[in-house]
């Protein structure tokens, strides 16, 4: 039997998910009254949830101003990209020789299906494929510690993806980058797959720097 979640736990989960999918955007002020109304809970659970989110660095409390979804900083993204580069490039190189033919065929089928669609109108499908693609690589690489670190970064990675996906053409470009990785894996070309992954991760940081501004609040 699953444990019963408290109102504060449920508020935390829903607010965090709203941050990750940009319902609440970077820099947006979070009103306790509005959140309580949106989530149909009391203000006390909202305050508890916001305190937890602040401790995890998802929101910032500004004295005399209120609580805001924190902004993503360039230096932070560079650090995240550097860490992902070290771990995921290694994982990709290792996974290239370990992925089964069935796994590669399943990924190729998903890629080809999505490439036939206008991606800007199918962001959730792209997000699901992106998550599946990277998690398959983590698992196939077989290093549980690397996998645990990368999975622990999943929410941060998802948030960065959502923010950068607002730039026109980025989703299409990202899919093309991942397709290059997959093609190299299908050839069992470890060096090319690792290099393609390095380019893909590096491009995320470059894309963020090119953004004229963050998405504005609703």
N, C-alpha and C positions, 0 to 999 in steps of 0.2 A: 504494500500500500504506500502511495506517495505521501510525503509529509504535507500537512495543511499549511499553506502559505498565509502569513499575516497580511493585513492590509498594507503595512509598510513595505513588505517584501514585494507584493504585487505592484505597488506604486513604483518602487525602484525599477522593477523589470520593465514596466511599460514606459516610464520616462526615459530610461536608457535606450530602449529600442527606438523610441521616437527621436532621440538624438542621433542614433546610428543611421536611421533612414531619412534624416534631415527634415522630419516633421517639425522638430525644434532645431533651428539652424545655428551655426556658430555665431556667437555674439548676441543671440536672442535672449531677451529677458524672460525669466520664468516666474510667473506670478503664482503664489500659493493658492490664491482664490481661484484663479483660472484652472490650475491643475486639479484642485479638489473637485471643481465642477466637471472638468473633462473626464476624470477618472472615477467620479462618483464615490469619493472617499472623503473622510474628514481631513482637516488641515494638519492634525498631529501626525498621521502617517506620511503626509506629504513632506513635512519638515524632517522626519526621520529618513525618508528616502533621499531627500536633497543633501542631508548631511553625509550619507553614505556615498552619494555620487561625488560630493566635494572631496571626500577622503580618497576616492579613486581617480581624481583629477578629470572628471567629466564636466563639472560645473565650477564656477568661481563665484564666491560671495564677495561683493564689493560693499564695504561699509557705507551706509547712507544711500546706497543706490539699489541694492537688491542682488538677486542671484541670476547669473547669466551662463548660458552654454559657453564653454571656453572656446577660444580660437585655436586653430591648428597653426603652429609656428614652423617656419622654414627649417630652423635648426633641429627641431624635434623630428621633422620628417626626414631630414638628412641622416640623423642617427638611426631612425627606424629602417631606412633604406639600406644603410651600411650593414646593420645587423642581418636584415633579410638577405642581402647580397652574399654575405659570408655563409649563412646557413642554407639558403635555398639553392644557391649555385652548386654547392657540394651535394645537396640532396638530389638535385636534378641530374648531376653527373652519375651518381650512384643508381638512381631510379631508372635511367635509360636502359641499362642492361637487365633490370629486374622486372620491369613492367611486363605483364603477360600479354599475349596477342589479344586476348579477350578484352583486357582493360584498354588497350590502345584502340581497338575497334569500337568500343563503347564511347570513348572520348571523341573519336573521329566522327561518329554518327551525331553526337551532340553538337560538335562544332559545325558540321556541314548543315545541319538543320537550322542553326541560328544564323549562319552566314546568308541564308536566303531571305532573312527578314530585315526590315528597317530597324536597326538596333536602338535608335533613339526612342522608339516606341515599345521596346521590349527590354527595358533595364532590369526588371526582376529576373528574367530568364538569363540575361548576361551575368548577373550577380550570382545566380545559382550555379552556372557553368564555371565561373571563375573560382568559386569556393570548391566545387567538386574537383576541378583540375588540379589546384594546388594541394588539396588534402590527399588526392590520389598519389601525387608525387611524394608527399611527406611519408605516407604509409609504405609505399614501395621502396623507399630508400632504406627502411629498416632500422633507422637509429631512433630509438624511443625517446632519448633525451632531446635530440633536435626536434622531433615531432612535438614533444610536450612544450618546448619553448615557443615554437611557431603557432601551435594551437592556442597558447596563452596570449599571443599577440593578435588573435583572430579579430576581436572587436575593434582594436585600433586599426588593423588593416582594412576592415570593412568600412570604417568611418572615413579613412583616407580615400578609399575607392569611391565612396558616395560623393565626397567633396569634389574630387578631381573629375568625376563623371559629368559634372555640370558644364564642363568646358566643351563647346561644340566639337564633335568629331573624335573626342578622346575614347569613347567606348569602342568605336569602330577600329581605331588605331590599336587599342589594347587587345582586342580580339585577334587582330592580325599578328601582334607580337606573340601572343600565346600560341597561335597557329604555327608560327615559325618554330617554337619550342617543340610542339607536338610532332611536326614534320621531321625534325631532327631525331626525336625519340623513335619515330617509326622506322627511321633508317639505322637505328641503334648507333647513332653518331654522338658519342658522349661529349666531345669537345664543342661541337656545334650547338648541342642542346644547352650546355652550361653557358656558352657565350650568349645565346639567345635569351636565356633567363636573366643574365646580368644586364643585358640591354633593356629588357622589360622592366626590371625593378628600377634601374637608373632613370628610365623615362618617366616614371611616376613622380620622382622628385623634380625633374625638369618641367613637367607639366604644371605642377603646383606653383613653381616660380614664375611661370608664364601667365598665370591667372591674374587678370586685372584687379580683381577683388573677390572677397568671399561672397557667396550667395547672401542676399539681404534677408532680413527677418520678414516673416509673413505680414 
